[in-house]
Amino acid sequence: MVGNYGYAGVWVLVGIGFVLFTFFFARLIRPQRPNPNKLKNYECGEFPFSDSQLQFNVRYYIFALIFVIFDVEVVFLFPWAVVFKSLGLFAFVEMLIFIAILLFGLAYAWKKGALKWV
Protein backbone atom coordinates (compact mmCIF):
# COMPACT_ATOMS: atom_id res chain seq x y z
CA MET A 1 0.00 0.00 0.00
CA VAL A 2 2.73 2.45 0.95
CA GLY A 3 4.68 1.41 -2.12
CA ASN A 4 1.93 2.66 -4.42
CA TYR A 5 1.97 6.05 -2.72
CA GLY A 6 5.76 5.98 -2.95
CA TYR A 7 5.61 5.59 -6.73
CA ALA A 8 3.16 8.48 -7.00
CA GLY A 9 5.34 10.62 -4.72
CA VAL A 10 8.44 9.89 -6.79
CA TRP A 11 6.62 10.92 -9.98
CA VAL A 12 5.37 14.11 -8.34
CA LEU A 13 8.93 14.95 -7.28
CA VAL A 14 10.23 14.13 -10.77
CA GLY A 15 7.59 16.43 -12.28
CA ILE A 16 8.40 19.28 -9.90
CA GLY A 17 12.12 18.77 -10.51
CA PHE A 18 11.60 18.84 -14.27
CA VAL A 19 9.70 22.13 -14.08
CA LEU A 20 12.28 23.74 -11.80
CA PHE A 21 15.16 22.53 -14.00
CA THR A 22 13.43 23.90 -17.10
CA PHE A 23 12.95 27.32 -15.48
CA PHE A 24 16.57 27.38 -14.29
CA PHE A 25 17.97 26.27 -17.66
CA ALA A 26 15.80 28.79 -19.55
CA ARG A 27 17.12 31.56 -17.29
CA LEU A 28 20.70 30.54 -18.07
CA ILE A 29 20.37 30.48 -21.86
CA ARG A 30 18.04 33.43 -22.45
CA PRO A 31 19.49 36.63 -23.95
CA GLN A 32 19.77 39.43 -21.42
CA ARG A 33 19.86 42.73 -23.23
CA PRO A 34 17.55 45.16 -21.38
CA ASN A 35 16.31 48.10 -23.41
CA PRO A 36 13.68 50.75 -22.54
CA ASN A 37 11.93 50.14 -25.86
CA LYS A 38 11.50 46.47 -25.00
CA LEU A 39 9.78 47.38 -21.75
CA LYS A 40 7.08 49.48 -23.46
CA ASN A 41 3.62 48.05 -23.90
CA TYR A 42 2.99 47.08 -27.50
CA GLU A 43 -0.10 45.31 -28.68
CA CYS A 44 -1.30 44.40 -32.15
CA GLY A 45 0.95 46.88 -33.89
CA GLU A 46 -0.41 49.89 -32.00
CA PHE A 47 1.31 51.77 -29.23
CA PRO A 48 -0.87 52.42 -26.19
CA PHE A 49 -2.31 55.90 -25.90
CA SER A 50 -3.99 55.59 -22.49
CA ASP A 51 -4.00 53.49 -19.36
CA SER A 52 -4.54 49.78 -19.96
CA GLN A 53 -6.48 49.34 -16.72
CA LEU A 54 -9.98 50.10 -17.98
CA GLN A 55 -12.98 49.52 -15.76
CA PHE A 56 -15.68 47.44 -17.40
CA ASN A 57 -19.24 47.27 -16.27
CA VAL A 58 -19.78 44.26 -14.02
CA ARG A 59 -22.81 43.27 -16.14
CA TYR A 60 -20.50 41.92 -18.84
CA TYR A 61 -18.91 39.51 -16.37
CA ILE A 62 -22.26 38.46 -14.94
CA PHE A 63 -23.62 37.92 -18.44
CA ALA A 64 -20.60 35.78 -19.32
CA LEU A 65 -20.89 33.76 -16.11
CA ILE A 66 -24.58 33.13 -16.69
CA PHE A 67 -23.80 31.99 -20.23
CA VAL A 68 -21.09 29.61 -19.01
CA ILE A 69 -23.30 28.20 -16.25
CA PHE A 70 -26.23 27.49 -18.57
CA ASP A 71 -23.98 26.26 -21.35
CA VAL A 72 -22.30 23.74 -19.07
CA GLU A 73 -25.60 22.65 -17.58
CA VAL A 74 -27.14 22.09 -20.99
CA VAL A 75 -24.21 19.81 -21.85
CA PHE A 76 -25.52 17.45 -19.14
CA LEU A 77 -28.72 17.00 -21.15
CA PHE A 78 -27.03 15.28 -24.10
CA PRO A 79 -25.75 12.13 -22.34
CA TRP A 80 -29.09 11.86 -20.57
CA ALA A 81 -30.96 12.08 -23.87
CA VAL A 82 -28.80 9.34 -25.40
CA VAL A 83 -29.68 6.79 -22.70
CA PHE A 84 -33.15 8.14 -21.91
CA LYS A 85 -35.10 4.94 -22.64
CA SER A 86 -32.93 2.76 -20.41
CA LEU A 87 -33.04 5.10 -17.40
CA GLY A 88 -36.72 4.93 -16.59
CA LEU A 89 -39.18 7.22 -14.87
CA PHE A 90 -36.94 8.14 -11.93
CA ALA A 91 -34.29 9.70 -14.20
CA PHE A 92 -37.01 11.53 -16.12
CA VAL A 93 -38.33 13.10 -12.91
CA GLU A 94 -34.78 14.01 -11.86
CA MET A 95 -34.19 15.74 -15.20
CA LEU A 96 -37.46 17.64 -14.86
CA ILE A 97 -36.32 18.88 -11.45
CA PHE A 98 -32.94 19.81 -12.95
CA ILE A 99 -34.57 21.77 -15.78
CA ALA A 100 -36.94 23.45 -13.30
CA ILE A 101 -33.94 24.63 -11.26
CA LEU A 102 -32.32 25.98 -14.43
CA LEU A 103 -35.51 27.78 -15.42
CA PHE A 104 -35.81 29.24 -11.91
CA GLY A 105 -32.24 30.53 -12.18
CA LEU A 106 -32.96 31.99 -15.61
CA ALA A 107 -36.13 33.69 -14.36
CA TYR A 108 -34.23 35.10 -11.37
CA ALA A 109 -31.45 36.48 -13.59
CA TRP A 110 -34.04 37.94 -15.97
CA LYS A 111 -35.96 39.59 -13.11
CA LYS A 112 -32.77 41.09 -11.68
CA GLY A 113 -31.91 42.56 -15.09
CA ALA A 114 -28.69 40.57 -15.47
CA LEU A 115 -29.58 39.62 -19.05
CA LYS A 116 -29.74 43.21 -20.30
CA TRP A 117 -26.63 43.87 -22.32
CA VAL A 118 -26.52 47.63 -21.89
C-alpha positions as CSV (number, residue, x, y, z in Angstrom):
1,M,0.0,0.0,0.0
2,V,2.7,2.5,0.9
3,G,4.7,1.4,-2.1
4,N,1.9,2.7,-4.4
5,Y,2.0,6.0,-2.7
6,G,5.8,6.0,-2.9
7,Y,5.6,5.6,-6.7
8,A,3.2,8.5,-7.0
9,G,5.3,10.6,-4.7
10,V,8.4,9.9,-6.8
11,W,6.6,10.9,-10.0
12,V,5.4,14.1,-8.3
13,L,8.9,14.9,-7.3
14,V,10.2,14.1,-10.8
15,G,7.6,16.4,-12.3
16,I,8.4,19.3,-9.9
17,G,12.1,18.8,-10.5
18,F,11.6,18.8,-14.3
19,V,9.7,22.1,-14.1
20,L,12.3,23.7,-11.8
21,F,15.2,22.5,-14.0
22,T,13.4,23.9,-17.1
23,F,13.0,27.3,-15.5
24,F,16.6,27.4,-14.3
25,F,18.0,26.3,-17.7
26,A,15.8,28.8,-19.5
27,R,17.1,31.6,-17.3
28,L,20.7,30.5,-18.1
29,I,20.4,30.5,-21.9
30,R,18.0,33.4,-22.4
31,P,19.5,36.6,-24.0
32,Q,19.8,39.4,-21.4
33,R,19.9,42.7,-23.2
34,P,17.6,45.2,-21.4
35,N,16.3,48.1,-23.4
36,P,13.7,50.7,-22.5
37,N,11.9,50.1,-25.9
38,K,11.5,46.5,-25.0
39,L,9.8,47.4,-21.8
40,K,7.1,49.5,-23.5
41,N,3.6,48.1,-23.9
42,Y,3.0,47.1,-27.5
43,E,-0.1,45.3,-28.7
44,C,-1.3,44.4,-32.2
45,G,0.9,46.9,-33.9
46,E,-0.4,49.9,-32.0
47,F,1.3,51.8,-29.2
48,P,-0.9,52.4,-26.2
49,F,-2.3,55.9,-25.9
50,S,-4.0,55.6,-22.5
51,D,-4.0,53.5,-19.4
52,S,-4.5,49.8,-20.0
53,Q,-6.5,49.3,-16.7
54,L,-10.0,50.1,-18.0
55,Q,-13.0,49.5,-15.8
56,F,-15.7,47.4,-17.4
57,N,-19.2,47.3,-16.3
58,V,-19.8,44.3,-14.0
59,R,-22.8,43.3,-16.1
60,Y,-20.5,41.9,-18.8
61,Y,-18.9,39.5,-16.4
62,I,-22.3,38.5,-14.9
63,F,-23.6,37.9,-18.4
64,A,-20.6,35.8,-19.3
65,L,-20.9,33.8,-16.1
66,I,-24.6,33.1,-16.7
67,F,-23.8,32.0,-20.2
68,V,-21.1,29.6,-19.0
69,I,-23.3,28.2,-16.3
70,F,-26.2,27.5,-18.6
71,D,-24.0,26.3,-21.4
72,V,-22.3,23.7,-19.1
73,E,-25.6,22.7,-17.6
74,V,-27.1,22.1,-21.0
75,V,-24.2,19.8,-21.9
76,F,-25.5,17.4,-19.1
77,L,-28.7,17.0,-21.1
78,F,-27.0,15.3,-24.1
79,P,-25.8,12.1,-22.3
80,W,-29.1,11.9,-20.6
81,A,-31.0,12.1,-23.9
82,V,-28.8,9.3,-25.4
83,V,-29.7,6.8,-22.7
84,F,-33.1,8.1,-21.9
85,K,-35.1,4.9,-22.6
86,S,-32.9,2.8,-20.4
87,L,-33.0,5.1,-17.4
88,G,-36.7,4.9,-16.6
89,L,-39.2,7.2,-14.9
90,F,-36.9,8.1,-11.9
91,A,-34.3,9.7,-14.2
92,F,-37.0,11.5,-16.1
93,V,-38.3,13.1,-12.9
94,E,-34.8,14.0,-11.9
95,M,-34.2,15.7,-15.2
96,L,-37.5,17.6,-14.9
97,I,-36.3,18.9,-11.5
98,F,-32.9,19.8,-12.9
99,I,-34.6,21.8,-15.8
100,A,-36.9,23.5,-13.3
101,I,-33.9,24.6,-11.3
102,L,-32.3,26.0,-14.4
103,L,-35.5,27.8,-15.4
104,F,-35.8,29.2,-11.9
105,G,-32.2,30.5,-12.2
106,L,-33.0,32.0,-15.6
107,A,-36.1,33.7,-14.4
108,Y,-34.2,35.1,-11.4
109,A,-31.5,36.5,-13.6
110,W,-34.0,37.9,-16.0
111,K,-36.0,39.6,-13.1
112,K,-32.8,41.1,-11.7
113,G,-31.9,42.6,-15.1
114,A,-28.7,40.6,-15.5
115,L,-29.6,39.6,-19.1
116,K,-29.7,43.2,-20.3
117,W,-26.6,43.9,-22.3
118,V,-26.5,47.6,-21.9
